[in-house]
Amino acid sequence: RRAKSIDVSTGGPNGSNVVLPSIEGKNLSWTYVFNYQLTNSDCSDSVTGSCGNGLVFVSYLGNGQHWTLHLLHLGNTTLTLKQSYQSGVIVGKTTTTHVHISIGKNIKNSIL
Protein backbone atom coordinates (compact mmCIF):
# COMPACT_ATOMS: atom_id res chain seq x y z
CA ARG A 1 0.00 0.00 0.00
CA ARG A 2 0.97 3.61 -0.44
CA ALA A 3 1.03 6.32 2.18
CA LYS A 4 -0.71 9.68 1.85
CA SER A 5 0.90 12.96 2.90
CA ILE A 6 -0.31 16.41 3.81
CA ASP A 7 1.14 19.61 5.30
CA VAL A 8 -0.89 21.12 8.13
CA SER A 9 -0.26 24.70 9.26
CA THR A 10 0.72 24.96 12.93
CA GLY A 11 1.86 28.54 13.32
CA GLY A 12 5.40 27.47 14.17
CA PRO A 13 7.04 26.85 17.53
CA ASN A 14 4.67 29.26 19.30
CA GLY A 15 1.59 27.89 17.55
CA SER A 16 -0.58 24.81 17.86
CA ASN A 17 0.49 21.55 19.44
CA VAL A 18 0.87 18.50 17.21
CA VAL A 19 -1.16 15.59 18.61
CA LEU A 20 -1.46 11.90 17.77
CA PRO A 21 -4.53 11.35 15.58
CA SER A 22 -7.58 9.18 15.82
CA ILE A 23 -8.49 7.36 12.60
CA GLU A 24 -11.96 6.69 11.25
CA GLY A 25 -13.39 7.99 14.52
CA LYS A 26 -11.40 5.51 16.63
CA ASN A 27 -8.84 6.32 19.28
CA LEU A 28 -5.67 4.30 18.75
CA SER A 29 -2.59 3.33 20.68
CA TRP A 30 0.53 4.65 18.88
CA THR A 31 3.98 3.18 19.57
CA TYR A 32 6.86 5.63 19.09
CA VAL A 33 9.29 3.50 17.06
CA PHE A 34 11.91 5.79 15.49
CA ASN A 35 13.17 9.36 15.15
CA TYR A 36 15.66 11.14 12.92
CA GLN A 37 16.98 14.65 12.41
CA LEU A 38 16.06 16.48 9.22
CA THR A 39 18.67 18.46 7.29
CA ASN A 40 18.44 22.14 6.34
CA SER A 41 17.52 21.11 2.80
CA ASP A 42 14.38 19.32 4.10
CA CYS A 43 12.37 22.54 4.46
CA SER A 44 12.14 26.07 3.16
CA ASP A 45 10.20 27.67 6.02
CA SER A 46 12.27 27.12 9.14
CA VAL A 47 11.31 29.46 11.97
CA THR A 48 13.99 28.32 14.42
CA GLY A 49 16.92 27.76 12.02
CA SER A 50 16.25 24.02 11.96
CA CYS A 51 14.00 21.78 9.88
CA GLY A 52 13.37 19.73 13.02
CA ASN A 53 12.97 16.01 13.52
CA GLY A 54 10.99 13.20 11.98
CA LEU A 55 9.09 10.96 14.40
CA VAL A 56 7.64 7.60 13.40
CA PHE A 57 4.72 5.90 15.16
CA VAL A 58 2.94 2.60 14.48
CA SER A 59 -0.52 1.58 15.64
CA TYR A 60 -0.89 -2.21 15.66
CA LEU A 61 -4.49 -3.18 14.96
CA GLY A 62 -4.19 -6.99 15.20
CA ASN A 63 -4.49 -9.61 12.45
CA GLY A 64 -1.27 -8.26 10.89
CA GLN A 65 -2.86 -4.85 10.25
CA HIS A 66 -1.22 -1.58 11.26
CA TRP A 67 -1.12 2.15 10.61
CA THR A 68 2.23 3.93 10.17
CA LEU A 69 2.48 7.65 10.95
CA HIS A 70 5.40 9.97 10.14
CA LEU A 71 5.38 13.45 11.68
CA LEU A 72 8.05 15.80 10.28
CA HIS A 73 9.43 19.18 11.37
CA LEU A 74 8.93 18.56 15.07
CA GLY A 75 11.05 20.21 17.73
CA ASN A 76 11.86 18.45 20.97
CA THR A 77 9.37 15.95 22.34
CA THR A 78 8.90 14.57 25.83
CA LEU A 79 7.72 11.23 24.43
CA THR A 80 9.93 8.16 24.93
CA LEU A 81 10.95 5.73 22.20
CA LYS A 82 9.33 2.27 22.37
CA GLN A 83 6.48 3.60 24.54
CA SER A 84 2.83 3.69 23.47
CA TYR A 85 0.59 6.74 23.58
CA GLN A 86 -3.12 7.25 22.93
CA SER A 87 -4.73 9.41 20.25
CA GLY A 88 -4.86 13.02 21.44
CA VAL A 89 -1.52 12.95 23.27
CA ILE A 90 0.62 16.01 22.53
CA VAL A 91 3.75 15.14 20.53
CA GLY A 92 5.19 18.66 20.53
CA LYS A 93 5.54 21.82 18.47
CA THR A 94 7.02 22.35 15.01
CA THR A 95 10.22 24.15 14.04
CA THR A 96 8.60 25.29 10.79
CA THR A 97 5.22 26.81 9.97
CA HIS A 98 3.69 23.37 9.42
CA VAL A 99 3.82 19.68 10.29
CA HIS A 100 4.27 17.28 7.40
CA ILE A 101 2.12 14.19 8.03
CA SER A 102 2.50 10.91 6.14
CA ILE A 103 0.22 8.02 7.00
CA GLY A 104 -0.31 4.60 5.48
CA LYS A 105 -1.93 1.31 6.30
CA ASN A 106 0.06 -1.92 6.27
CA ILE A 107 3.30 -0.33 5.06
CA LYS A 108 5.93 -3.09 4.91
CA ASN A 109 8.87 -1.11 6.28
CA SER A 110 7.36 1.40 8.70
CA ILE A 111 10.57 3.32 9.30
CA LEU A 112 11.25 4.32 5.70
C-alpha positions as CSV (number, residue, x, y, z in Angstrom):
1,R,0.0,0.0,0.0
2,R,1.0,3.6,-0.4
3,A,1.0,6.3,2.2
4,K,-0.7,9.7,1.8
5,S,0.9,13.0,2.9
6,I,-0.3,16.4,3.8
7,D,1.1,19.6,5.3
8,V,-0.9,21.1,8.1
9,S,-0.3,24.7,9.3
10,T,0.7,25.0,12.9
11,G,1.9,28.5,13.3
12,G,5.4,27.5,14.2
13,P,7.0,26.9,17.5
14,N,4.7,29.3,19.3
15,G,1.6,27.9,17.5
16,S,-0.6,24.8,17.9
17,N,0.5,21.5,19.4
18,V,0.9,18.5,17.2
19,V,-1.2,15.6,18.6
20,L,-1.5,11.9,17.8
21,P,-4.5,11.3,15.6
22,S,-7.6,9.2,15.8
23,I,-8.5,7.4,12.6
24,E,-12.0,6.7,11.2
25,G,-13.4,8.0,14.5
26,K,-11.4,5.5,16.6
27,N,-8.8,6.3,19.3
28,L,-5.7,4.3,18.8
29,S,-2.6,3.3,20.7
30,W,0.5,4.7,18.9
31,T,4.0,3.2,19.6
32,Y,6.9,5.6,19.1
33,V,9.3,3.5,17.1
34,F,11.9,5.8,15.5
35,N,13.2,9.4,15.1
36,Y,15.7,11.1,12.9
37,Q,17.0,14.7,12.4
38,L,16.1,16.5,9.2
39,T,18.7,18.5,7.3
40,N,18.4,22.1,6.3
41,S,17.5,21.1,2.8
42,D,14.4,19.3,4.1
43,C,12.4,22.5,4.5
44,S,12.1,26.1,3.2
45,D,10.2,27.7,6.0
46,S,12.3,27.1,9.1
47,V,11.3,29.5,12.0
48,T,14.0,28.3,14.4
49,G,16.9,27.8,12.0
50,S,16.3,24.0,12.0
51,C,14.0,21.8,9.9
52,G,13.4,19.7,13.0
53,N,13.0,16.0,13.5
54,G,11.0,13.2,12.0
55,L,9.1,11.0,14.4
56,V,7.6,7.6,13.4
57,F,4.7,5.9,15.2
58,V,2.9,2.6,14.5
59,S,-0.5,1.6,15.6
60,Y,-0.9,-2.2,15.7
61,L,-4.5,-3.2,15.0
62,G,-4.2,-7.0,15.2
63,N,-4.5,-9.6,12.5
64,G,-1.3,-8.3,10.9
65,Q,-2.9,-4.9,10.2
66,H,-1.2,-1.6,11.3
67,W,-1.1,2.1,10.6
68,T,2.2,3.9,10.2
69,L,2.5,7.6,11.0
70,H,5.4,10.0,10.1
71,L,5.4,13.5,11.7
72,L,8.1,15.8,10.3
73,H,9.4,19.2,11.4
74,L,8.9,18.6,15.1
75,G,11.1,20.2,17.7
76,N,11.9,18.4,21.0
77,T,9.4,15.9,22.3
78,T,8.9,14.6,25.8
79,L,7.7,11.2,24.4
80,T,9.9,8.2,24.9
81,L,10.9,5.7,22.2
82,K,9.3,2.3,22.4
83,Q,6.5,3.6,24.5
84,S,2.8,3.7,23.5
85,Y,0.6,6.7,23.6
86,Q,-3.1,7.3,22.9
87,S,-4.7,9.4,20.3
88,G,-4.9,13.0,21.4
89,V,-1.5,12.9,23.3
90,I,0.6,16.0,22.5
91,V,3.7,15.1,20.5
92,G,5.2,18.7,20.5
93,K,5.5,21.8,18.5
94,T,7.0,22.3,15.0
95,T,10.2,24.2,14.0
96,T,8.6,25.3,10.8
97,T,5.2,26.8,10.0
98,H,3.7,23.4,9.4
99,V,3.8,19.7,10.3
100,H,4.3,17.3,7.4
101,I,2.1,14.2,8.0
102,S,2.5,10.9,6.1
103,I,0.2,8.0,7.0
104,G,-0.3,4.6,5.5
105,K,-1.9,1.3,6.3
106,N,0.1,-1.9,6.3
107,I,3.3,-0.3,5.1
108,K,5.9,-3.1,4.9
109,N,8.9,-1.1,6.3
110,S,7.4,1.4,8.7
111,I,10.6,3.3,9.3
112,L,11.3,4.3,5.7
